[in-house]
Structure formats: C-alpha cells, structure tokens
Amino acid sequence: MKAGDLCWVHFPSPGAEPGAAVRRPAVVLQDEAVGSLLPTVLVIPLTLEVEALRYPGTVAVEPDRENGLQRSLVALVFQITAVDARLLEPTTGHLAPAILARIWAALDRLTGRSSGAGG
C-alpha cells in the first residue's frame, strides 16, 4: 500500500469487548517503502458526516473514477492514527494527486509546519 490508497480498516472499538472493531474507509498516508518494515500503517479515517468540514484538519473527498467512491466523504486528518497492518482490507481506489496534496497541507497546518489557517 502507498500514500493515497483507499481501503477499509477494522478500527478497534474503544470500550467494546476485545477484538470488536468498527469497519470504516480510510486513506493510507504511509510510504510503501517503509510498509514492509513496520507492523503498522498510518491512516486517516473517512466519514460521511460532511458537517465535519467545519473543523480544521478536514478535507472533502468527492467520488471520481480513480478513487471508486460512491459518495462524498470527509478525510479526518486530525484523527491520523497508526493501525495494525492486519486490520486493513485490500485497496479499493486511490486519491487524485490534488486531493492527497490537500491532505498533506492539512497535516502540515495541524502540526505547525505551515502558517496557513483552516483545513
């Protein structure tokens, strides 16, 4: 998997019984060169809740041929997390370079690597 790939992830469910998970779409944000070296993968969860766009660190993701999405989603960049690589299903599509660039820019703003406001 490489940065910009879309896949389903079985995120551990906090407070639930061990092994319980919530299946959600996510964007991979990890270089494939290190993928084989780590047991985890950096991902950004996606949501159907377009109201989330009011928060900094979010990016709209519209359906297109390359990503294969059926609906508009929001990338919750502020929720970037590392998950066990075994919890990812195979890639279902890939983000357009412009959308991936917006995600990287949102991450830069969240971490103070740029001086822009918003997300």
DSSP file (Angstrom, degrees, kcal/mol; ACC not computed):
  #  RESIDUE AA STRUCTURE BP1 BP2  ACC     N-H-->O    O-->H-N    N-H-->O    O-->H-N    TCO  KAPPA ALPHA  PHI   PSI    X-CA   Y-CA   Z-CA
    1    1 A M              0   0    0      0, 0.0     2,-0.3     0, 0.0    34,-0.2   0.000 360.0 360.0 360.0 150.4    0.0    0.0    0.0
    2    2 A K    >   -     0   0    0     29,-0.1     3,-2.2    30,-0.1    26,-0.3  -0.892 360.0 -68.7-135.1 165.4    1.1    3.5   -0.7
    3    3 A A  T 3  S+     0   0    0     27,-0.3    26,-0.2    -2,-0.3     3,-0.1  -0.264 119.2  27.7 -55.1 131.7    0.1    7.1    0.3
    4    4 A G  T 3  S+     0   0    0     24,-3.1    91,-2.7     1,-0.4    -1,-0.3   0.229  85.5 133.9  98.6 -12.6   -3.3    8.0   -1.2
    5    5 A D  E <   -A   94   0A   0     -3,-2.2    23,-2.9    89,-0.2     2,-0.4  -0.438  47.3-141.7 -68.4 144.4   -4.6    4.4   -1.3
    6    6 A L  E     +AB  93  27A   0     87,-2.8    86,-3.3    21,-0.2    87,-1.0  -0.893  32.9 150.4-106.0 138.3   -8.2    4.0   -0.1
    7    7 A C  E     -AB  91  26A   0     19,-2.0    19,-2.3    -2,-0.4     2,-0.4  -0.973  46.5 -98.3-155.8 167.2   -9.1    0.9    1.9
    8    8 A W  E     - B   0  25A   0     82,-0.5    81,-3.0    -2,-0.3     2,-0.4  -0.766  37.6-162.9 -90.3 139.9  -11.4   -0.4    4.5
    9    9 A V  E     -AB  88  24A   0     15,-3.1    15,-2.5    -2,-0.4     2,-1.2  -0.971  20.8-139.2-126.1 139.0  -10.0   -0.6    8.0
   10   10 A H  E     - B   0  23A   0     77,-2.4    13,-0.2    -2,-0.4     3,-0.1  -0.752  30.7-162.0 -94.8  86.0  -11.3   -2.6   11.0
   11   11 A F  E     - B   0  22A   0     11,-2.3    11,-3.0    -2,-1.2    72,-0.0  -0.498  25.5-106.6 -71.7 133.9  -10.6    0.1   13.7
   12   12 A P  E     - B   0  21A   0      0, 0.0     9,-0.3     0, 0.0    -1,-0.1  -0.337  32.8-126.2 -57.3 141.1  -10.5   -1.2   17.2
   13   13 A S    >   -     0   0    0      7,-1.9     3,-1.8     4,-0.2     7,-0.2  -0.826  21.7-129.6 -97.1 110.3  -13.7   -0.2   19.1
   14   14 A P  T 3  S+     0   0    0      0, 0.0     3,-0.1     0, 0.0     7,-0.0  -0.296  89.1  10.5 -59.9 137.2  -12.9    1.6   22.3
   15   15 A G  T 3  S+     0   0    0      1,-0.3     2,-0.1     0, 0.0    -2,-0.0   0.359 104.1 112.8  79.2  -6.7  -14.7    0.3   25.4
   16   16 A A  S <  S-     0   0    0     -3,-1.8    -1,-0.3     1,-0.2     3,-0.1  -0.387  80.8 -73.7 -90.5 173.1  -16.0   -2.7   23.5
   17   17 A E    >   -     0   0    0      1,-0.1     3,-2.2    -2,-0.1    -4,-0.2  -0.277  68.3 -78.8 -62.3 152.5  -15.1   -6.4   24.1
   18   18 A P  T 3  S+     0   0    0      0, 0.0    -1,-0.1     0, 0.0     3,-0.1  -0.246 119.8  23.7 -55.0 136.6  -11.6   -7.4   22.9
   19   19 A G  T 3  S+     0   0    0      1,-0.3     2,-0.2    -3,-0.1    -2,-0.1   0.257  87.9 133.3  90.4 -12.5  -11.5   -8.0   19.2
   20   20 A A    <   +     0   0    0     -3,-2.2    -7,-1.9    -7,-0.2    -1,-0.3  -0.486  33.1 179.1 -71.3 141.7  -14.5   -5.8   18.5
   21   21 A A  E     -B   12   0A   0     -9,-0.3     2,-0.5    -2,-0.2   -10,-0.1  -0.969  30.6-134.9-144.6 157.4  -14.0   -3.4   15.6
   22   22 A V  E     -B   11   0A   0    -11,-3.0   -11,-2.3    -2,-0.3     2,-0.6  -0.972  25.0-138.5-112.8 122.9  -15.7   -0.7   13.5
   23   23 A R  E     +B   10   0A   0     -2,-0.5   -13,-0.2   -13,-0.2   -15,-0.0  -0.728  36.8 157.8 -86.8 119.9  -15.2   -1.0    9.7
   24   24 A R  E     -B    9   0A   0    -15,-2.5   -15,-3.1    -2,-0.6     2,-0.1  -0.970  42.6-107.1-139.5 151.6  -14.5    2.4    8.2
   25   25 A P  E     +B    8   0A   0      0, 0.0    21,-2.4     0, 0.0     2,-0.3  -0.484  43.5 176.7 -74.5 153.5  -12.9    3.6    5.0
   26   26 A A  E     -BC   7  45A   0    -19,-2.3   -19,-2.0    19,-0.2     2,-0.5  -0.981  30.5-120.3-153.3 161.3   -9.6    5.3    5.3
   27   27 A V  E     -BC   6  44A   0     17,-2.5    17,-2.3    -2,-0.3     2,-0.3  -0.918  28.3-130.0-104.8 129.3   -6.7    6.9    3.4
   28   28 A V  E     - C   0  43A   0    -23,-2.9   -24,-3.1    -2,-0.5    15,-0.2  -0.627  24.5-179.4 -75.3 136.1   -3.3    5.4    3.7
   29   29 A L        +     0   0    0     13,-2.9     2,-0.4    -2,-0.3    14,-0.1  -0.183  45.9 100.2-130.4  40.3   -0.7    8.1    4.5
   30   30 A Q  S    S-     0   0    0     12,-0.2   -27,-0.3    11,-0.0     2,-0.2  -0.978  75.4-110.6-130.9 139.7    2.5    6.0    4.6
   31   31 A D    >>  -     0   0    0     -2,-0.4     3,-1.3   -29,-0.2     4,-0.8  -0.469  22.6-133.6 -68.8 135.7    5.2    5.5    2.0
   32   32 A E  H 3> S+     0   0    0      1,-0.3     4,-0.7     2,-0.2     3,-0.2   0.739 100.0  71.8 -64.7 -21.4    5.2    2.0    0.6
   33   33 A A  H 34 S+     0   0    0      1,-0.2    -1,-0.3     2,-0.2     3,-0.2   0.825 106.3  36.4 -64.4 -30.4    9.0    1.8    1.1
   34   34 A V  H X> S+     0   0    0     -3,-1.3     3,-1.5     1,-0.1     4,-1.0   0.557  94.5  90.3 -96.6  -9.3    8.5    1.5    4.8
   35   35 A G  H 3< S+     0   0    0     -4,-0.8     3,-0.5     1,-0.3    -2,-0.2   0.861  88.0  47.4 -55.1 -39.8    5.4   -0.6    4.7
   36   36 A S  T 3< S+     0   0    0     -4,-0.7    -1,-0.3     1,-0.2    -2,-0.1   0.605 109.9  55.4 -78.9  -9.9    7.2   -3.8    4.8
   37   37 A L  T <4 S+     0   0    0     -3,-1.5    -1,-0.2     3,-0.1    -2,-0.2   0.615 103.8  58.0 -95.7 -15.1    9.4   -2.7    7.7
   38   38 A L     <  -     0   0    0     -4,-1.0    47,-0.0    -3,-0.5    -1,-0.0  -0.879  65.7-145.4-119.6 148.1    6.6   -1.8   10.1
   39   39 A P  S    S+     0   0    0      0, 0.0    46,-2.8     0, 0.0    47,-0.4   0.518  86.2  61.6 -84.0  -4.4    3.8   -3.8   11.5
   40   40 A T  E     - D   0  84A   0     44,-0.3     2,-0.4    45,-0.1    44,-0.2  -0.763  67.6-148.2-119.9 164.9    1.5   -0.7   11.4
   41   41 A V  E     - D   0  83A   0     42,-2.4    42,-2.3    -2,-0.3     2,-0.5  -0.999  19.7-126.4-132.7 134.2    0.1    1.6    8.8
   42   42 A L  E     + D   0  82A   0     -2,-0.4   -13,-2.9    40,-0.2     2,-0.3  -0.683  40.8 171.7 -78.7 127.0   -0.6    5.3    9.1
   43   43 A V  E     -CD  28  81A   0     38,-3.0    38,-2.5    -2,-0.5   -15,-0.2  -0.938  31.9-142.6-136.4 158.2   -4.2    6.0    8.1
   44   44 A I  E     -C   27   0A   0    -17,-2.3   -17,-2.5    -2,-0.3    33,-0.1  -0.986  29.3-128.6-119.1 119.1   -6.7    8.9    8.1
   45   45 A P  E     -C   26   0A   0      0, 0.0    31,-2.7     0, 0.0     2,-0.3  -0.308  18.2-145.0 -65.6 150.0  -10.3    7.8    8.8
   46   46 A L  E     -E   75   0B   0    -21,-2.4     2,-0.3    29,-0.2    29,-0.2  -0.874  14.6-167.8-113.1 149.5  -13.0    9.0    6.4
   47   47 A T  E     -E   74   0B   0     27,-2.0    27,-2.4    -2,-0.3   -23,-0.0  -0.953  30.4-139.8-135.5 155.5  -16.6    9.9    7.4
   48   48 A L  S    S+     0   0    0     -2,-0.3     2,-1.3    25,-0.2     3,-0.1   0.612  76.6 106.3 -81.3 -15.6  -19.9   10.5    5.6
   49   49 A E    >   -     0   0    0      1,-0.2     3,-2.0    25,-0.1     4,-0.2  -0.502  47.4-176.8 -73.5  92.5  -20.6   13.4    8.0
   50   50 A V  G >  S+     0   0    0     -2,-1.3     3,-1.9     1,-0.3    -1,-0.2   0.720  75.9  75.5 -64.9 -19.5  -20.0   16.5    5.8
   51   51 A E  G >  S+     0   0    0      1,-0.3     3,-1.8     2,-0.2    -1,-0.3   0.741  78.0  76.2 -62.3 -20.7  -20.6   18.7    8.9
   52   52 A A  G X  S+     0   0    0     -3,-2.0     3,-2.1     1,-0.3    -1,-0.3   0.710  72.8  81.6 -63.3 -18.9  -17.1   17.7   10.0
   53   53 A L  G <  S+     0   0    0     -3,-1.9    -1,-0.3     1,-0.3     5,-0.2   0.652  74.6  74.3 -63.0 -13.2  -15.7   20.1    7.3
   54   54 A R  G <  S+     0   0    0     -3,-1.8    -1,-0.3    -4,-0.1    -2,-0.2   0.682  85.4  81.4 -72.4 -15.5  -16.3   22.9    9.9
   55   55 A Y  S <  S-     0   0    0     -3,-2.1     3,-0.5    -4,-0.1    64,-0.1  -0.638  89.2-110.7 -90.5 146.2  -13.2   21.6   11.8
   56   56 A P  S    S+     0   0    0      0, 0.0    22,-0.2     0, 0.0    63,-0.2  -0.400 101.2  42.9 -64.5 152.9   -9.6   22.4   10.9
   57   57 A G  S    S+     0   0    0      1,-0.3    21,-1.5    61,-0.2    20,-0.8   0.816  87.9 116.6  79.4  30.1   -7.8   19.4    9.6
   58   58 A T  E     -F   76   0B   0     -3,-0.5     2,-0.4    18,-0.2    -1,-0.3  -0.958  41.9-166.9-128.5 151.5  -10.5   18.1    7.3
   59   59 A V  E     -F   75   0B   0     16,-1.6    16,-3.3    -2,-0.3     2,-0.2  -0.997  21.9-124.6-139.6 130.6  -10.6   17.6    3.6
   60   60 A A  E     -F   74   0B   0     -2,-0.4     2,-0.5    14,-0.2    14,-0.2  -0.528  21.9-163.1 -72.3 138.3  -13.6   16.9    1.3
   61   61 A V  E     -F   73   0B   0     12,-3.0    12,-2.8    -2,-0.2    10,-0.0  -0.955   6.2-164.1-126.8 110.2  -13.2   13.8   -0.9
   62   62 A E        -     0   0    0     -2,-0.5     7,-0.2    10,-0.2     5,-0.1  -0.656  29.3 -98.0 -93.9 149.1  -15.6   13.7   -3.9
   63   63 A P        +     0   0    0      0, 0.0     2,-0.3     0, 0.0    -1,-0.1  -0.360  52.8 155.4 -64.1 141.9  -16.2   10.5   -5.8
   64   64 A D     >  -     0   0    0      5,-0.1     4,-1.9     1,-0.1     5,-0.4  -0.936  56.2 -91.5-153.5 177.0  -14.3   10.0   -9.1
   65   65 A R  T  4 S+     0   0    0     -2,-0.3    -1,-0.1     1,-0.2     0, 0.0   0.874 120.0  51.4 -61.8 -38.8  -13.2    7.2  -11.4
   66   66 A E  T  4 S+     0   0    0      1,-0.2    28,-1.7    27,-0.1    -1,-0.2   0.875 115.7  37.9 -70.2 -38.4   -9.8    6.9   -9.7
   67   67 A N  T  4 S-     0   0    0     26,-0.3    -1,-0.2    -5,-0.1    -2,-0.2   0.717  90.6-145.0 -90.4 -18.6  -11.0    6.6   -6.1
   68   68 A G     <  +     0   0    0     -4,-1.9    -3,-0.1     1,-0.2    -2,-0.1   0.607  40.6 156.3  70.9  10.9  -14.1    4.5   -6.8
   69   69 A L        -     0   0    0     -5,-0.4    -1,-0.2    -7,-0.2    -2,-0.1  -0.368  36.2-158.7 -71.0 151.3  -16.1    6.1   -4.1
   70   70 A Q  S    S+     0   0    0      1,-0.1     2,-0.3    -7,-0.1    -1,-0.1   0.626  74.8  28.5 -98.4 -21.1  -19.9    6.1   -4.3
   71   71 A R  S    S-     0   0    0     -9,-0.1     2,-0.2   -10,-0.0    -1,-0.1  -0.914  90.2 -89.9-139.0 161.2  -20.5    9.1   -2.0
   72   72 A S        -     0   0    0     -2,-0.3     2,-0.3   -10,-0.1   -10,-0.2  -0.535  49.1-176.5 -70.3 137.7  -18.8   12.3   -0.9
   73   73 A L  E     - F   0  61B   0    -12,-2.8   -12,-3.0    -2,-0.2     2,-0.4  -0.832  22.3-129.6-130.7 169.0  -16.7   11.7    2.2
   74   74 A V  E     -EF  47  60B   0    -27,-2.4   -27,-2.0    -2,-0.3     2,-0.6  -0.990  16.1-137.6-124.0 127.2  -14.6   13.8    4.6
   75   75 A A  E     -EF  46  59B   0    -16,-3.3   -16,-1.6    -2,-0.4     2,-1.5  -0.746  11.5-149.3 -82.7 121.6  -11.0   12.9    5.5
   76   76 A L  E >   + F   0  58B   0    -31,-2.7     3,-2.5    -2,-0.6   -18,-0.2  -0.605  24.8 171.1 -91.7  74.9  -10.5   13.5    9.2
   77   77 A V  G >  S+     0   0    0     -2,-1.5     3,-1.7   -20,-0.8    -1,-0.2   0.832  72.5  64.1 -58.1 -34.8   -6.8   14.4    9.0
   78   78 A F  G 3  S+     0   0    0    -21,-1.5    -1,-0.3     1,-0.3   -20,-0.1   0.596  98.1  58.2 -66.9  -8.9   -6.8   15.5   12.7
   79   79 A Q  G <  S+     0   0    0     -3,-2.5    -1,-0.3   -22,-0.3    -2,-0.2   0.087  73.3 153.6-106.3  22.4   -7.6   11.8   13.5
   80   80 A I    <   +     0   0    0     -3,-1.7     2,-0.3   -36,-0.1   -36,-0.2  -0.218  19.8 168.6 -50.5 138.2   -4.5   10.4   11.8
   81   81 A T  E     -D   43   0A   0    -38,-2.5   -38,-3.0   -40,-0.1     2,-0.5  -0.984  37.5-118.8-152.3 158.5   -3.6    7.1   13.5
   82   82 A A  E     -D   42   0A   0     -2,-0.3     2,-0.3   -40,-0.2   -40,-0.2  -0.895  34.4-176.0-100.6 130.6   -1.4    4.0   13.2
   83   83 A V  E     -D   41   0A   0    -42,-2.3   -42,-2.4    -2,-0.5     2,-0.1  -0.913  37.9 -88.3-125.2 154.4   -3.2    0.7   12.9
   84   84 A D  E >   -D   40   0A   0     -2,-0.3     3,-2.4   -44,-0.2   -44,-0.3  -0.388  36.7-130.6 -56.7 128.9   -2.1   -2.9   12.8
   85   85 A A  G >  S+     0   0    0    -46,-2.8     3,-1.4     1,-0.3    -1,-0.2   0.764 105.1  66.7 -57.6 -26.1   -1.5   -3.7    9.1
   86   86 A R  G 3  S+     0   0    0    -47,-0.4    -1,-0.3     1,-0.2    -2,-0.1   0.628  90.1  65.4 -71.0 -11.8   -3.5   -6.8    9.5
   87   87 A L  G <  S+     0   0    0     -3,-2.4   -77,-2.4     2,-0.1     2,-0.4   0.468  84.7  92.7 -89.2  -2.4   -6.7   -4.7   10.1
   88   88 A L  E <   -A    9   0A   0     -3,-1.4   -79,-0.2   -79,-0.2     3,-0.1  -0.754  64.3-147.3 -95.5 137.5   -6.6   -3.3    6.6
   89   89 A E  E     -     0   0A   0    -81,-3.0     3,-0.1    -2,-0.4    -2,-0.1  -0.512  45.3 -70.4 -88.2 167.3   -8.5   -4.8    3.7
   90   90 A P  E     -     0   0A   0      0, 0.0   -82,-0.5     0, 0.0    -1,-0.2  -0.148  66.1 -80.9 -57.8 155.3   -7.1   -4.6    0.1
   91   91 A T  E     -A    7   0A   0    -84,-0.1   -84,-0.3     1,-0.1     3,-0.1  -0.266  38.0-172.8 -58.5 138.1   -7.0   -1.2   -1.6
   92   92 A T  E     -     0   0A   0    -86,-3.3     2,-0.3     1,-0.3   -85,-0.2   0.523  63.4 -31.6-109.9 -11.0  -10.3   -0.1   -3.2
   93   93 A G  E     -A    6   0A   0    -87,-1.0   -87,-2.8   -25,-0.0     2,-0.3  -0.971  58.6-107.5 176.6-174.4   -9.1    3.0   -5.0
   94   94 A H  E     -A    5   0A   0    -28,-1.7   -89,-0.2    -2,-0.3     2,-0.1  -1.000  27.5-115.6-143.1 140.5   -6.6    5.9   -5.0
   95   95 A L        -     0   0    0    -91,-2.7   -34,-0.0    -2,-0.3    -2,-0.0  -0.447  36.7-105.5 -73.3 146.2   -6.9    9.6   -4.3
   96   96 A A    >>  -     0   0    0     -2,-0.1     4,-2.3     1,-0.1     3,-0.6  -0.395  34.0-111.7 -63.3 147.9   -6.2   12.1   -7.1
   97   97 A P  H 3> S+     0   0    0      0, 0.0     4,-2.3     0, 0.0     5,-0.1   0.839 116.6  56.5 -54.1 -35.9   -2.9   13.9   -6.5
   98   98 A A  H 3> S+     0   0    0      2,-0.2     4,-1.5     1,-0.2     5,-0.1   0.894 108.9  45.4 -65.6 -39.0   -4.6   17.2   -5.8
   99   99 A I  H <> S+     0   0    0     -3,-0.6     4,-1.9     2,-0.2    -1,-0.2   0.911 112.3  50.8 -70.1 -42.4   -6.7   15.7   -3.0
  100  100 A L  H  X S+     0   0    0     -4,-2.3     4,-2.5     1,-0.2    -2,-0.2   0.891 108.2  53.6 -61.8 -38.1   -3.7   14.0   -1.5
  101  101 A A  H  X S+     0   0    0     -4,-2.3     4,-2.4    -5,-0.2    -1,-0.2   0.875 106.6  52.1 -63.4 -37.3   -1.8   17.3   -1.6
  102  102 A R  H  X S+     0   0    0     -4,-1.5     4,-2.2     2,-0.2    -1,-0.2   0.865 109.2  50.5 -66.5 -35.6   -4.7   18.9    0.3
  103  103 A I  H  X S+     0   0    0     -4,-1.9     4,-2.3     2,-0.2    -2,-0.2   0.930 110.7  47.8 -67.3 -45.2   -4.4   16.2    2.9
  104  104 A W  H  X S+     0   0    0     -4,-2.5     4,-2.3     1,-0.2    -2,-0.2   0.911 112.2  50.6 -60.2 -41.5   -0.7   16.7    3.3
  105  105 A A  H  X S+     0   0    0     -4,-2.4     4,-2.3     2,-0.2    -2,-0.2   0.897 109.2  50.7 -64.6 -40.5   -1.3   20.5    3.5
  106  106 A A  H  X S+     0   0    0     -4,-2.2     4,-2.4     2,-0.2    -1,-0.2   0.903 110.3  49.8 -63.1 -40.7   -3.9   20.0    6.3
  107  107 A L  H  X S+     0   0    0     -4,-2.3     4,-1.9     2,-0.2     6,-0.3   0.899 108.8  52.7 -64.8 -39.9   -1.4   17.8    8.2
  108  108 A D  H  X>S+     0   0    0     -4,-2.3     5,-2.5     1,-0.2     6,-0.9   0.918 110.6  47.3 -60.4 -43.2    1.2   20.5    7.8
  109  109 A R  H ><5S+     0   0    0     -4,-2.3     3,-0.9     1,-0.2    -2,-0.2   0.912 110.9  51.5 -64.7 -41.7   -1.1   23.1    9.2
  110  110 A L  H 3<5S+     0   0    0     -4,-2.4    -1,-0.2     1,-0.2    -2,-0.2   0.839 115.0  42.1 -64.0 -32.6   -2.1   20.8   12.1
  111  111 A T  H 3<5S-     0   0    0     -4,-1.9    -1,-0.2    -5,-0.2    -2,-0.2   0.407 115.2-111.8 -96.8   2.1    1.5   20.2   13.0
  112  112 A G  T <<5S+     0   0    0     -3,-0.9    -3,-0.2    -4,-0.5    -4,-0.1   0.637  79.4 128.5  79.5  13.3    2.6   23.8   12.6
  113  113 A R  S   <S+     0   0    0     -5,-2.5     2,-0.3    -6,-0.3    -4,-0.2   0.581  76.1  29.8 -79.3  -7.8    4.8   23.0    9.5
  114  114 A S  S    S-     0   0    0     -6,-0.9    -2,-0.1     2,-0.1    -9,-0.0  -0.936  75.3-130.0-141.9 166.5    3.0   25.8    7.7
  115  115 A S        +     0   0    0     -2,-0.3    -6,-0.0     2,-0.0    -2,-0.0   0.362  64.4 119.1-102.8   6.5    1.4   29.1    8.7
  116  116 A G        -     0   0    0    -11,-0.1     2,-0.3     1,-0.1    -2,-0.1  -0.260  54.9-133.4 -69.9 159.5   -2.0   28.8    6.9
  117  117 A A        +     0   0    0    -61,-0.0     2,-0.1     2,-0.0    -1,-0.1  -0.745  62.1  23.0-108.3 160.3   -5.3   28.8    8.8
  118  118 A G              0   0    0     -2,-0.3   -61,-0.2     1,-0.1   -64,-0.0  -0.361 360.0 360.0  84.9-165.3   -8.2   26.4    8.4
  119  119 A G              0   0    0    -63,-0.2    -1,-0.1   -66,-0.2   -13,-0.1   0.381 360.0 360.0-158.0 360.0   -8.2   22.9    6.9
